Amino acid sequence: MNQIPNAAARKTPGLVNWVGYLAITLLLALPIAVLAVRSGEWQQGLLLYAIGCFGAAILLLLAMVLMLLPRYSSWRKGIAGRALLAVPGTVLLLSLLAGGNHPRIHDISTDLQDPPVFTAALQQRGANSNSLETDPETAALQAAAYPELQTLRSTVGYEDMFDRAVRVATAMGWDIYLQDRNAGVIEAVDTTTVMGFKDDVVIRLRTNADGTLVDLRSVSRVGVGDLGANARRISTFLERLQQG
């Protein structure tokens, strides 16, 4: 007597297997992309990272569609298991999209009329780094996107504020490569945790009749847009600076 083969005995459809193959490939693309960026090949690395994230989201959507089709009902569990490998890339994509619509700029300052000037950073940055020259168009885009970024006016004395600025920068993990108390300038580099991007920061302190004026400028070494990283860095620093 012939028996109808059960789902376990049937050959898994090629499309189901390919969901798994692609999911593994896209998952492996993410750490490879990070290594590429950290090694200096940031353009190729970011392209691979984008492919990994977008591809994972599309693949996860495809897997969900397959699980809804009666034809693949016997393999829903297998599809779901393979689709789990596409979840990390999809989550990373959603986190990027949820980050907001940021202008494609990478030079942020609390003083758009008279931005702090870098000096030591010129020797720290590579020949292929972004220019440190200010751009009126960039300033206009920043003013529209981050109007809250303004000069900090504090009643704290200059000496105390300078020491506080050094402490906060150090606590935030910045590598300080210039401290000039007489000029009121601190320069440092902040390296992002995952990709290893380096952004240079200059802190300028000046005195007025009420206390101390503090301005910051944060500039990415590579890339066009920064996804709001420089603005967040400045905001976090000023918040901690005021807390002491």
C-alpha positions in Angstrom: 0.0 0.0 0.0 1.4 3.4 -1.0 1.7 6.0 1.7 1.6 9.7 1.1 5.0 11.1 2.1 4.9 13.4 5.1 6.5 16.9 5.1 9.7 15.7 6.6 10.2 13.2 3.8 9.5 15.6 1.0 12.3 17.5 -0.7 12.6 21.0 0.6 11.7 23.5 -2.2 14.7 25.3 -3.7 13.2 28.7 -2.9 13.0 27.8 0.8 16.7 26.7 0.8 17.7 29.9 -1.0 16.0 32.0 1.7 18.5 30.3 4.1 21.5 30.8 1.8 20.8 34.5 1.3 20.0 35.1 4.9 23.4 33.6 5.9 25.2 35.6 3.2 23.6 38.9 4.3 24.2 38.2 7.9 27.9 37.6 7.3 28.1 40.8 5.2 27.5 43.0 8.3 30.7 42.1 10.2 32.7 42.1 7.0 31.4 45.6 6.2 32.4 46.8 9.7 35.9 45.4 9.2 36.2 47.1 5.8 35.2 50.4 7.3 37.6 50.1 10.2 40.4 49.2 7.8 39.9 52.4 5.9 37.8 51.2 3.0 34.8 53.1 4.4 33.0 53.7 1.1 33.0 50.0 0.1 32.3 49.0 3.7 29.2 51.3 4.0 27.9 50.1 0.6 28.2 46.5 1.8 26.6 47.4 5.1 23.7 49.0 3.3 23.3 46.0 1.0 23.3 43.7 4.1 20.6 45.7 5.9 18.3 46.4 3.0 18.7 42.9 1.6 17.9 41.4 5.0 14.7 43.5 5.2 13.6 42.4 1.7 14.4 38.8 2.4 12.4 38.8 5.7 9.4 40.2 3.9 9.8 37.5 1.2 9.9 34.8 3.9 6.7 36.2 5.5 5.0 36.1 2.1 6.1 32.5 1.6 4.7 31.4 5.0 1.3 32.8 4.0 1.1 30.8 0.8 -0.7 27.5 1.0 1.9 25.9 -1.2 4.6 26.4 1.4 2.5 25.6 4.5 4.3 22.4 5.2 7.6 24.3 5.4 6.6 27.3 7.5 8.7 26.3 10.4 11.8 25.9 8.2 11.1 29.2 6.5 10.8 30.9 9.9 14.0 29.4 11.1 15.9 30.6 8.1 14.2 34.0 8.2 15.5 34.6 11.8 19.0 35.1 10.3 17.6 38.2 8.5 16.3 39.8 11.7 19.6 41.5 12.8 20.1 43.3 9.5 16.4 44.3 9.5 16.6 45.7 13.0 19.7 47.7 12.1 17.9 49.2 9.1 14.9 50.1 11.2 17.1 51.8 13.8 18.7 53.9 11.1 15.4 54.9 9.6 14.1 55.7 13.1 17.0 58.0 13.7 15.3 60.9 11.9 15.8 62.8 8.7 19.2 64.5 9.1 20.7 66.9 6.6 23.7 65.6 4.6 26.3 67.6 6.6 29.2 66.6 8.8 30.4 69.9 10.2 28.5 71.1 13.3 29.2 74.2 15.5 27.4 76.0 18.3 28.6 79.3 16.8 27.7 79.6 13.1 28.8 83.2 12.8 32.3 82.7 14.3 32.9 78.9 14.5 35.8 77.6 16.6 39.0 77.1 14.5 41.0 73.8 14.5 44.8 74.0 14.8 46.3 70.7 15.9 43.6 68.7 14.0 45.3 69.5 10.7 48.2 67.3 11.7 45.9 64.6 13.0 43.7 64.2 10.0 44.7 62.3 6.9 45.2 63.8 3.5 41.9 62.4 2.3 39.9 63.8 5.2 37.1 66.3 4.8 38.1 69.9 4.7 38.0 72.0 7.8 37.0 75.1 5.9 33.5 76.4 6.9 30.7 76.4 4.3 27.8 78.9 4.4 25.4 76.3 2.9 26.3 73.9 5.7 25.7 76.5 8.3 22.2 77.2 6.8 21.3 73.5 6.8 22.5 73.2 10.4 20.5 76.3 11.6 17.4 74.7 10.2 18.0 71.2 11.5 19.6 71.9 14.9 18.4 75.3 16.1 18.9 74.2 19.8 22.7 74.1 19.4 23.9 77.4 20.8 26.8 78.9 22.7 26.8 77.9 26.4 26.8 80.9 28.6 27.8 80.0 32.1 28.5 81.8 35.4 31.2 79.3 36.2 34.7 80.8 36.2 37.0 80.3 33.2 39.6 78.2 35.1 37.0 75.9 36.6 35.1 75.6 33.3 38.3 74.7 31.4 39.1 71.9 33.9 35.5 70.7 33.8 35.6 70.6 30.0 38.7 68.4 30.1 37.1 66.1 32.6 33.9 65.7 30.6 35.7 65.1 27.3 37.9 62.5 28.9 34.8 60.8 30.5 33.2 60.7 27.1 36.1 58.7 25.8 37.6 61.4 23.6 41.3 61.4 22.9 42.5 64.9 23.7 45.5 65.9 21.6 45.6 69.7 22.5 45.0 71.6 25.7 45.9 75.3 25.5 44.6 77.0 28.7 45.9 80.4 27.6 44.1 80.3 24.3 41.1 78.6 25.7 41.2 75.8 23.2 40.8 72.0 23.6 41.0 69.7 20.7 40.2 66.0 20.7 39.1 63.1 18.5 36.1 60.9 19.2 36.1 57.4 17.7 32.7 55.7 17.1 32.3 52.3 18.8 31.3 50.1 15.9 32.5 51.5 12.7 35.5 53.3 14.1 34.8 56.6 12.4 36.9 59.5 13.8 35.4 62.9 14.4 37.5 65.8 15.5 36.2 68.2 18.2 37.4 71.6 19.2 36.2 73.3 22.4 36.6 77.0 22.7 36.3 78.9 26.0 36.1 82.7 26.3 35.2 85.0 29.2 32.6 87.6 29.5 31.2 89.8 32.2 29.0 87.0 33.6 31.4 84.1 33.5 32.4 81.8 30.6 31.3 81.3 27.0 31.7 77.7 25.7 31.5 76.8 22.0 32.1 73.5 20.3 32.6 72.3 16.7 32.6 68.7 15.7 33.7 67.6 12.2 33.7 64.1 10.7 36.9 63.1 8.9 35.1 61.2 6.2 31.7 60.9 4.6 29.1 63.5 3.6 26.3 63.0 6.1 26.8 62.0 9.8 23.2 60.9 10.6 23.2 63.5 13.4 26.2 62.1 15.2 28.1 65.4 15.5 25.0 67.3 16.8 24.3 64.5 19.4 27.9 64.6 20.5 27.8 68.3 21.1 24.5 68.2 22.9 25.6 65.4 25.2 28.9 67.3 26.0 27.1 70.5 26.9 24.6 68.7 29.1 27.3 66.9 31.0 29.3 70.1 31.2 26.5 72.0 32.9 26.0 69.1 35.4 29.6 69.5 36.5 
